[in-house]
Amino acid sequence: MIPQVRPSEFAGWLQAQPTPPLLLDVREPWELQVASVRPDGFELVAIPMNEIPGRLAELPEDRPIACLCHHGMRSQNVAAFLARQGYTDVANIAGGIDAWSRERDAAVPRY
């Protein structure tokens, strides 16, 4: 089962990680132009969901990865895919960037 991390709990999740985590934003480029998170204590990598299989080598297996999308469904699918590929420290940001805007950073536009 993929751990679910609410944006309101993300700071605690960050602090609990043994190595600097990576936030994997799997939304489309146009979505990133509308709204994006600011890296703060984590590295931000944006790879659209459909490109993940071909770009898997870009994702480190030895770091925690939290997946993010608009509402949490695409990122859940990507997190499950990563787990099936052998990634052992993967989480989903429940509610996606929409919840991120409501719970963590109101400056992030909602769409």
Helices and strands as residue ranges (DSSP letters): E 4-5, G 7-9, H 10-16, E 22-25, H 29-34, E 43-46, G 49-51, G 53-58, E 65-68, H 73-84, E 90-93, H 96-103
